[in-house]
Amino acid sequence: MTIRLTRRAVLALPAALALPGLARAQQPVEITVHYAQPFIFKPSYDAITEAFARVEPNIRINYVTSPGYPEGTQLLLRQAATNQLPDLSFQGLNLLRVFAERGIAQDLMPFVTRDGAPAAQGYSEGLLSLGRFSNYQAGLPYAASTAITFLNADLARRAGFDPDNLPTDWDGHIRLAAAVKERAGGADGMWFAWSEWMFQTLVLGHGGRMMTPDERDIAFDGAEGLATLRLHDRYVRETQMPALNANTASQAFAAGRLGAFYWTTAVVRNFIQSVGQGFDFRTLPLPVVAGVPNGTLATGGAAGMMTARDPAKREAAWKFLRFATSPQGQALMAMNSGYVPCNQLAIDDPQYLGAFYRQNPLFQAAVTQMARQAPWFAFPGSNGVRITQAITNNTARVIESKATPEVALADMATEVRRLLPRRS
Amino acid sequence: MSETMALARPRLGAGGEALAGLMLCLPATLAYLLLLLLPTLAAVLLAFTDYELGAPALAWIGLGNFEELLGDQGFRIALRNTLVYVSIVAPVSIAGALALALLIEAAARGRALFRAVFFLPVVSLPVAMATAWQYLLHPTIGPVNAVLAQFGVAGPAWLTSSDTVLLSLAFIGIWEAIGFNLVLFLAGLTAIPRELHQAAEVDGVTSAWERFRLVTWPLLGPTTLFVVTITMIRAVRVFDSVAVLTQGGPNRASEVLLYTMYTEGFTFFRLGYSAAITLVFLAIVLALMLLQTKVLDKRVHYG
């Protein structure tokens, strides 16, 4: 965790001292903002802070960061217990629920409606639903990510496929990967970044759900969950998917030794840098499940939640959150990360990102599948991280061919049921 | 610590000197109390509570955490993996270091060079080295598998397959430990008087192996004992390579004791449970030290 003053805040200090009249006119407010994953998000927050300081020179922002989303959640929970919360915190979309259930996140709807109808400001219903838990608006989405296809088009061509007309469903992509493995000079066909998030992505893609709507029982142990694990099994058996992890697979892809890599759009910036001019690098939407027109995608990313108690700080924190989620703020976010913007106006109105997407087509794959974004389901209770691990570990058994999809799914269901809160 | 305390004991007619002595060892005593003894005591106490990070209160639950440990599949896997790891790393790195030490000691030239070469892993940064290992052992673009492919062998996914991950980590552990053990053995070897070897030769022990068996090995006893203990303790402590390279995966195949302690405490916030795992770890280390001082010590010191 690091605490630092922004460069602008430091520069603003002597300016404020030199202009006492101006400083008196409007009292400067200092707010503390927390976010996770600085290695991915820092450029976007830096850009937004700089633009925000031009609009609101009297609001100074101190940043606190944590390396990952779970650490960020842990930090805020600890601070909530000791009454040292920051004024604003950006939490992982699937971890927001923890704060909604404990009443730590404040309802943002009163703030949003103060400035008019939500949709008119770009807060569409679909986007708002990503941050709604326990029946209130616990967070405003700041960045959204879905899984996409990272393609080595050179290898696809060598395997006899036309990269401009690739199949769009999983059956086709499995054929592609098998052909790459067989014909593209020893490269591997594909790597699917298996994890709880990707498991959920495929369950939703099959039209299934993680829990029943009333959350009384799990719902992933049926046909959709089985089809999901069978798909994992096919990756291994039909394309000889290598045993890698996200790190080593990224290295293999950058080295041009992997045909297709299915992972989050969040890493597109890092991939552009690591691939360089090495090969014809493209991004495509994630393949769909044939015959399931209503399949959706689990949406990762972050949302800002309000934790300020002091009225002046709360007002300043809202101004920053509103700016960060405004069309202008979201355009800056999208350009300085690989994420999908979370403001409908920033997406629909070409003045914000039109030119950027034309010049940077690799950023566009996730945007084209925006209509299929669905909330990343967060399990109720305090065992969320353990449940995530139980799902990931049982998926690993299928990936390593240590268990059949049927056995792994049954074990997964038993373990997750045991970890869910007991209901009478 | 005990030596410094003994020195500070007042002697006849030297009251001032004793006081000065006491004052001199006060900083070290304070640091020992504050930085080592008190935190250890706090961990021991925490192990009997259900304290969770951020929780407003904690309750005394006696042996509850330890009962849970007995039934915890994850902990059992971690304990088993740690024991497997130690049982590979300790013997191989000790025997390997002894063999290397004998070779270097017998060499006419280049002793300093070899000593430095083999000692390098000990002074290098474990996290940075782990990244280098990740590249070397990369299943598809790593040099190790590229070399294997030259001989027509399809190399395994060293660090990402549950069949080989523990072996690969153990290999890295051996690589780290062998240089340290080598230096200890070299020091032990130089302490053996040359005359004993010459005397043995005069007495008709002509083969090098017999001289090793009858002279070197018995006289190296105290060194070997120390090396065995320190290697085992260091191996039980394995953490950085796991945290950097595998995070305990895939499917817990490389979950080790300290990594479980870390995730329980700092991912799941269960500090009480995490402290209980720490106590188990502490018990293992203490048992190893007792083994050294009580049992084996008597058998390697002569006279």
Boltz contact constraints between the chains, C-beta under 6 A:
constraints:
  - contact:
      token1: [A, 77]
      token2: [B, 54]
      max_distance: 6.0
  - contact:
      token1: [A, 78]
      token2: [B, 53]
      max_distance: 6.0
  - contact:
      token1: [A, 78]
      token2: [B, 54]
      max_distance: 6.0
  - contact:
      token1: [A, 81]
      token2: [B, 54]
      max_distance: 6.0
  - contact:
      token1: [A, 81]
      token2: [B, 56]
      max_distance: 6.0
  - contact:
      token1: [A, 188]
      token2: [B, 140]
      max_distance: 6.0
  - contact:
      token1: [A, 242]
      token2: [B, 139]
      max_distance: 6.0
  - contact:
      token1: [A, 242]
      token2: [B, 140]
      max_distance: 6.0
  - contact:
      token1: [A, 243]
      token2: [B, 157]
      max_distance: 6.0
  - contact:
      token1: [A, 243]
      token2: [B, 160]
      max_distance: 6.0
  - contact:
      token1: [A, 243]
      token2: [B, 161]
      max_distance: 6.0
  - contact:
      token1: [A, 244]
      token2: [B, 160]
      max_distance: 6.0
  - contact:
      token1: [A, 245]
      token2: [B, 160]
      max_distance: 6.0
  - contact:
      token1: [A, 248]
      token2: [B, 138]
      max_distance: 6.0
  - contact:
      token1: [A, 252]
      token2: [B, 140]
      max_distance: 6.0
  - contact:
      token1: [A, 252]
      token2: [B, 141]
      max_distance: 6.0
  - contact:
      token1: [A, 255]
      token2: [B, 141]
      max_distance: 6.0
  - contact:
      token1: [A, 257]
      token2: [B, 140]
      max_distance: 6.0
  - contact:
      token1: [A, 257]
      token2: [B, 141]
      max_distance: 6.0
  - contact:
      token1: [A, 393]
      token2: [B, 251]
      max_distance: 6.0
  - contact:
      token1: [A, 396]
      token2: [B, 250]
      max_distance: 6.0
  - contact:
      token1: [A, 396]
      token2: [B, 251]
      max_distance: 6.0
  - contact:
      token1: [A, 397]
      token2: [B, 251]
      max_distance: 6.0
  - contact:
      token1: [A, 400]
      token2: [B, 162]
      max_distance: 6.0
